[in-house]
């Protein structure tokens, strides 16, 4: 229906990109539209790019929403776990009035790896920085609905998720580390996530 | 104006301005880690088979690095578009060329689920629209097909080409996008900058009416050769 001879000079790629972002105006836009009407190759460039950018935007939206749902679910689980924390000694009146150790008690556990959103294969290693000497850590891995897929207690600062844990490829998982110190106080890492 | 970092990302600037090899490699790694999801998305959308998309991805990285990042150095940031949009166009071209080299398929030759060319099916659709109604008399038995049918088909095609040539550029583009490239009305609206797909339907209806009238003036009153 058309040939390239009808439109021998292709516009620069930057101009096609500007057209896709609706940044071309007036005569420049008109000239490009005339070219696109007669050039199948440039039309192919803009139509396929438009489709790819639309689908990339859609998958980015999905990626943004999914962690929010997961974080909410993981937070709910954490709140429930915290409420049933046993043998938590009450602080003295002096500690309460002077706010002793208050900032330290609120310091979250620092996660080392995997980084949030990182893709992780088999034998995923979860690592964090030591919170306090002889602290006991509870690690929990949850799916996007907040279901605990695996949990472990350790005094180490890393764990390997065993192969036997059924994690689906491509799915996003959330994990938290709660530390129980020898003095009975607790802290947490908050929810982090990785993809399998 | 756009955010300067969207138009000319710092990582790209660092890569293109790096004097030392180590700095260049570090900047390339940073640029890649930032745009990797988009590059993978493009390669997967063009080369749908897993092994093809990974080969295409490796080829894209090689091509972007080639000749001291020649392709990236060609980027001429004029402040109107994002670097990522430009990058998608460039990477797509590389991927389509890769698929064409591997399978010998022209990059415009999209097919539908039945293996028919989208362009051929869409062109037939335009012919049918222009005929207005389907004339039973035009359904010809293949065995009894008249010998001059191919010549008449060519004549019909030539009339259509001339009628299309008389349309304004944007109308002609809308026809091509719909009937040559098989885009949906929503995709056309998004591309041309019309508010909704209904605006596209209205434009298409007016365009086909106009084409039908122009063809009738040339003595063409149906889609059959």
HADDOCK unambig.tbl for C-alpha pairs under 7 A between the chains (distance, minus, plus):
assign (segid A and resid 13 and name CA) (segid B and resid 86 and name CA) 6.44 0.50 0.50
assign (segid A and resid 14 and name CA) (segid B and resid 76 and name CA) 6.91 0.50 0.50
assign (segid A and resid 14 and name CA) (segid B and resid 81 and name CA) 6.96 0.50 0.50
assign (segid A and resid 14 and name CA) (segid B and resid 86 and name CA) 6.10 0.50 0.50
assign (segid A and resid 17 and name CA) (segid B and resid 81 and name CA) 5.78 0.50 0.50
assign (segid A and resid 17 and name CA) (segid B and resid 85 and name CA) 5.63 0.50 0.50
assign (segid A and resid 17 and name CA) (segid B and resid 86 and name CA) 5.50 0.50 0.50
assign (segid A and resid 18 and name CA) (segid B and resid 80 and name CA) 5.64 0.50 0.50
assign (segid A and resid 18 and name CA) (segid B and resid 81 and name CA) 4.76 0.50 0.50
assign (segid A and resid 20 and name CA) (segid B and resid 191 and name CA) 6.62 0.50 0.50
assign (segid A and resid 21 and name CA) (segid B and resid 81 and name CA) 6.43 0.50 0.50
assign (segid A and resid 23 and name CA) (segid B and resid 80 and name CA) 5.99 0.50 0.50
assign (segid A and resid 33 and name CA) (segid B and resid 169 and name CA) 6.28 0.50 0.50
assign (segid A and resid 33 and name CA) (segid B and resid 170 and name CA) 6.21 0.50 0.50
assign (segid A and resid 33 and name CA) (segid B and resid 173 and name CA) 6.98 0.50 0.50
assign (segid A and resid 34 and name CA) (segid B and resid 169 and name CA) 5.00 0.50 0.50
assign (segid A and resid 36 and name CA) (segid B and resid 173 and name CA) 6.64 0.50 0.50
assign (segid A and resid 37 and name CA) (segid B and resid 169 and name CA) 6.32 0.50 0.50
assign (segid A and resid 37 and name CA) (segid B and resid 172 and name CA) 5.82 0.50 0.50
assign (segid A and resid 37 and name CA) (segid B and resid 173 and name CA) 4.24 0.50 0.50
assign (segid A and resid 37 and name CA) (segid B and resid 176 and name CA) 6.70 0.50 0.50
assign (segid A and resid 44 and name CA) (segid B and resid 108 and name CA) 6.62 0.50 0.50
assign (segid A and resid 45 and name CA) (segid B and resid 89 and name CA) 6.42 0.50 0.50
assign (segid A and resid 49 and name CA) (segid B and resid 88 and name CA) 6.51 0.50 0.50
assign (segid A and resid 49 and name CA) (segid B and resid 89 and name CA) 6.00 0.50 0.50
assign (segid A and resid 52 and name CA) (segid B and resid 42 and name CA) 6.55 0.50 0.50
assign (segid A and resid 56 and name CA) (segid B and resid 41 and name CA) 6.91 0.50 0.50
